[in-house]
Amino acid sequence: MGFEREDPVPDLRTSGILGIRVLLHAGVRNNALLRRMLQFHEGSSDEHFLVAITCFHLTRLIGEVCL
């Protein structure tokens, strides 16, 4: 799914519950897009694009800008 480690807790520290809600929203509202993103990187040697962690970091950045 795109976490940096097997344990996703450290990844969630950047955005908390809001990050999970944004990821869930993306899966529900943009399911086809999220699936394509995951399939695009499946089996790829490019591990720099991690879907979940990217979502969490973007959520954190948007939160910082809005405050």
N, C-alpha and C positions, 0 to 999 in steps of 0.2 A: 504494500500500500504506500510505502514511501516514508517510513520512519528511519531515523539515523541508526538506531540500535534495536535490539529485540524488545527491550523495555521502553515503551513510548512515554513514560512519565517525564523524563528529562526534556523531551521535545515539547511536552504540554506546558512546561513552566513558562514558555515565552508568551503563550496566548490564553492559557487556561480553558475554561469551559466555552468561552466565546469561539476559540479556535475549533473546538469539536463541533459546535453548532454551525459554523461556517462550512466546514468540511461535509457535514451532514446535509446542509442546504445545497451545496454543490452536487452532491450525489442524488438528491431528490429532484432538484429543478433542472440540472444540466447533466443528467445521467449519461447521455450519449457522449458528451464532451469529456466527462471524467473517465469514462471507459476507454475512449480513444487515447487519452493521455496515458493511462495505465498500460494499455496494449502497446503503445508506441515504444515505451521503455522496457517492456517485458523481454527478458533475454538479451538486452542490450548491454554493451560494456560501459555505456555512459551512465554511471551511477550518481552523477552530480545533480540530476533533476529528480528530486524526491517529492512526490505529489503532496503527501500529508505535511511534511515539514515545511514545504514551500507555502502551503495554505496557512500554517500556523504563523510563519514569519510575516507574511503579508497582513494577516489579521493584526499582529502586534504593531506593525508599521502604521497601518491605518488608524489604529487606536491612539498611537502617539501623536499623529498629525491632528486628530480630532480633539485632543485634550488641550 
